[in-house]
Amino acid sequence: MKLVKRSLKQRVFSFDPFLLACTLGLSLISILALLGGKEEFGTHALFMQTAMTVLGVGMVIFLASLDYEDIVEKYCVPAYLGSVALLALTLIFGFSIGSNRSWIEIPFTGFSIQPSEFVKAVYIMTFAKPLSMVKDTINKPRTLLALAAHAGIIIGLVLLSGDLGVALVYMGITAVMLFCAGLDLRYFLTAILLVAFAFPFIWTFLETYQQQRILIGFNPDLDPAGYGKQPILGRKAIINGGFFGKGLFGGHYYNSLPVAESDFMFATLAEKFGFVGGFLTIALLFLLVARILWIARGARKDYGKLICVGVAAMIVLQTFINLGMCLVLLPVIGVTLPFVSAGGSSVLATYLIVGMVHSVRAGKNKYFLDT
């Protein structure tokens, strides 16, 4: 018997069908909700969501055909440096949407992207590699300082852009990957205590609107006509949907709900498709994460396992935060629901990130036995 490399046909069909089915199901729910609300959202949002889904599936097939081990080994350092440079350029030459200076225009195209969404993929990959190299010394202060610097540069640049929601997702991904790499729980407890003691000082540096968003985020009825209006309308939309919803073209609360097609897409689809649609969305996200963790167990390399863990953490964190926003349990901090919230950068970047998991899955069958 000898080891033979996969043929071109085998590489093209290396993607994980179950994983792809979950992501396509989520995208289909989103596209249907946008179709039902096209009079409010416009045809551009529907077109972009459909186009980014098609392009995303193409990227998944392409990434699954690649050898992720070669990519990590050869391009980890330049990819990390390129990400730092891109985030820095966004701070200098980017523009703001709302209060976040996190968008940059692609020259000569007329399109703009949110680099921090795409950098998530590179960050997970480049953080997984050093973690796998220092797993035996991860609890030593010198090692931990080096890892903190690696993560801190990226997270710091995202914080400087003013995008607190995305920065929190990066922090969560980092914490979960460190935990799975073997970091002692004492470090996590120490970090929690430090944040608790530092919070009163951090609070004084927040802008007034940020303080108001946090306070009213936990009790929007304090300011129903101002900062509390968005979550209150989102809650009404979900309640109005009932069990089966108001139908594809039904519902009316989402019409006056700010960013109903993006950050509050769950409220929109819940009003249209009811509890059934909301439950199906959450179930698909749960199955997606479960499949990613299953793939992590069979990864050939430690950094392959950590890549899967990082992707699963991102999906869980964004889902938890976004649903918390829509259900008036958490402040509104602008975190999208994976594959469901409309937005070119968000959708395409999430397909790219999950595409890495497809590549890890395909890595199990990098070679086959020829008898």
N, C-alpha and C positions, 0 to 999 in steps of 0.2 A: 504493500500500500504506500501511496505517496500523497503529499499535500499538493493540491492544485488550486491556483487562484481562481476566484469567481469569474465567470464569463461576463460579457457586457450585459446580456439579458438578465443574468442573475443580479447584477449590481443595480440595474434599473428598477427591479421589483424587490429591492431589499427593504422597503419601508414596512412598518408594522401595520397590518390592515385594521386591527382593533383600535389602535391609537389614532389612525387617520379617520376612522369612522366616527369616533367621539368628537374630534375637532370639526369635521364636516357637519355633524349634527348641530353643534353649537353655532357654527356659521350660518347654517340654514335657518335656524330660529331667528337669528339677528336679521338676516336678509328679509325674511317674511315680515318681521316687525317694521322694518324700514319701508317695505313695500306698502304695508297697510297705513303707514303714516307719511307717505311721500308728499301729500299736499302740505303737510307741516314742515317736513324735513327737506323737501326738494328731491329731485332726481339725482343730484350730484352725490349725495350721501349714499343712496342706493347703488349707484354705479361704482363708486369708490370701494364700498364694502364688497361688492361682487368681484370687482377686478382684483382687489388685494387678496381675496380668498383664492381665486384662480391662480394668481401669481404665487401665493403662499404654498399651495399644494405642489406647484412646480418646484419650488425651492426645497420642499420636504423630500420629493423624489430625488432631486439632485444631491442633497446633503446625505441622504441614506446611502447613495451610491459611493460616497467618499469614505476613505479610511480615516476615521476620527483620530486614531492613534498617531498617524503621520502628521495630521494637522496640529494636534496638541504639541507633539515633540518638536516640530519645525517652526511653528508660527506663534507660539505662546507669547514670547517676549515682544516681538514686533506688533502683535495684535494689541497687547496691553498698552504699549507706548502710543500706538495709533489712537486708541480709545481716549487716553489722557489728552492727547493733542486735539482730538475732535471736540471733547467737552470744553477744553480751554478756548478753542476757536468760537464755540457757541456763546461763551460768556462775552467774548470781545465783539464778534460780528453778528451774533444772533439777534432775534427780536422777541418781543413779549406777546403772549396771548393771555389776557387776564393779568395776573401778577407775577407770572413765571417767565423769566428770560431763558427759555429752553428750546427755542425753535431756530432753525437756520435754513436759509434758502439754497437750493441746489442751483448753481450757476447755469444760465442759458436754458433752463427747463421750465421755469415758472412754478415749480413744485417746491414745497418746504417739508422738512422732516423734523422729528423730535429725536435728536441723537441719543438721549438718555435711554430711550426705549430699546434701541438697537445695541447699545453698549452692554445691556443686561446679558446678552448672549456671550459676548467676549469676556465680561467680568466673571460669569459662572465658569467658563472654560479655563481662564487664566488663574482663577483662584483655586480651582480643583487640582491643578497640576502641582503647585508648591505644597498644598495640603497633603497630597499623597506622598510627597518626598520627605516630609518632616513628621510623619505620623508617630514615629518613635520618640521624638523630642518635642512634640507640640506643647507640652505643659511647661517647658523651660522658658523663662522670661525673655531671653534673647530671641528665641524662635517666635514667640508670641508678639514681640515688638515688630519683628520683620513682617509678619502677617498683618498686623494692625496698620502698618505703613502702606502695605499693598492695598488693603481695603479702604483706608482712610483717604487716600488721594482721590479715588473715584467718588466716594461718598461725599467728600468735602466739596468737590467741584459741582456735584448735583445740588448740594445744599446752597452753594453760592448762587445758583440759578434761581433759587426761591421755590423750587419744587419739593416741598416737604413730603408729599405723598409718595413720590417715586423714591426719595431718599430713605423713607421708612421701609419700603420694600427691599431696597438694597441692604439695609441693616438687618432685616429679618432673614434674607437669604444668607448673609454672612454668618449670622448666629447659628442657623440650622446646619450649615456646612461645617462650621467649627465643632459643633456638638457631635455630629456624625463622624468627624475625623478623630474624635477622642479627647476633646478639650475637657478638662476637669470642671465639674459643676461649681466648684468654689469660685472660679473666674466669673461665671455668669451671675452668681449671687453678689459678688463684689461689684460688678458692673451695674446691677439693678440698684444697689444701695447708693452708689455714686450718683446715678441719675436722679434718684429720689432726693438726695441732699442738694444736688446742683439745680434742680428744677426751679426753685424760687428765683435763682439768679438768671437762669435761661429765660424765664417768663418776662423779666424786665427788658430783655433785648428783642422780644417779639414785637412786630408791628401791631398797632391797635386792631386792625382788621383780622389779624391772625388770632389775637386773644379772643376777640368776639366770636370768631368761627368756632373756636374750641369750646368756649363757655356755652354758646347757644347750640352748638352741635349736640350736646347731651340733653338739652331741653329747648328745642326750637320754639316752643310756645311762648318763651320770653320775648321773642321778637318776630311775631308771625308775619309782619309786613316787610321785614328786612332780611337779615341773615337766616332767619328761620323759615322763610317762605318756601325755599327750594325743597328741604326735606319734608315739610308738611304736605306740599303738593304731591311729592313722591309717595308718601304714606297713603294719601287719599286715592291715588291712582291704583295702588296695590289692593286696597280695600274694595274699590269700585269694581275690580276685575272679578271678584267672587271666586267661585269654584271653576267655572268653565270660561270665564272671560266675556268681553263684550264683542268679540269677533275681530277678524282681520282688520276691518275698516272702522271698528267701533272704538268707544272710549272718548273721553274729552278732557280729562285732567292732564294728560300728557301734552296736550296742545299748548298749555301755558306753563309747562314745566321746563325751566332752563336746562340746557344740555340733556334733554330727554333722550336723545339718540346716542349719547356717549356715556357720561358718568352715571346717568340714571336710566340706562337702557333696561335694566331689570324691572324698574317700575313700569316702563312703557309696555314691555312684553307681558308683564303680570296683569296689566289692565286689559290687554287685548286677548291673552290666552288663559288668564286666570291662574288659579292654584295649580292646575294641571301643567300649564306651560312653565310656571316657575319651578315646580318640582322636577320636571323633565330637565330643565337647564341645570339645576343643582345636581341631579343624578348623573348627568353626562360629565360634569366637572369632577364629581367623585370618582367615577369610573376611569376618567382620564388620569387622575392622580394615582389611583390604585394600579393602573397599568404601568405607569412610569416607575413606580416603586418596585413592581414585579420585574421590570426590565433591569433595574439597578441591581437586583440580586444576582442576575446572571452575567453582569458585565465582566469582560476579560481583565480589565485594569482597575486599580483602585480609583484613579481619577475618572474613569467611566462611571463608576458608582456614584462618585461625588457630583459629577455633572448632572446625573439624573436626580439626585437629592436636591440640588440647587434649583432645578427646573420645577420639581414638585413643590418646593417651598415657595417659589414665586407665585405659582398658580393658587396655592392655598391662601397665601397672604393677601393677594389681590382680591380673591373671591371673598374672603372674610371681611376685608375693609370695605369693599364695594357694597356687599349686602348689608353691612352695618350702616353705611350711609343711607341706603335706600329704605331700610327698616327703622331709621331714626334711633339707632343704637350707638352710632359713632359720628364724630364731626365730619363734615364734608371736606375732604382734602384732595379730591381730584384723582382718584385711582380707578382705572378702568377694569371692567369684568372681562377676563380673557376670552377672546374669540367672539364675544357678544357685543361689547361696546363698539360703536362705529368710530372709525378713525384709521386712516391709512397707515400711519407709523405704528400704532398699537397692534393692529391686526397682523401686518406683515412681520413685525418684529417678533410677535408671539409665535407665528408659524416657524420663523427662523429658529427661535429658541427650542421649540419642541422638535424641530428638525434634527437638533443635536442628539436627542433621545433616540430618534429613528436610526441615526448613525451608530450609536452605541449598541442598539439592538442588532443591527446588521453586522457589527463587529464580532458577534458570537459566531457568525457563519462566514468570517473573512476568507476562510479556506474550507474546502470540502475534501473528503477522502476519495481517491480514485483507486478502485480495487482491480 
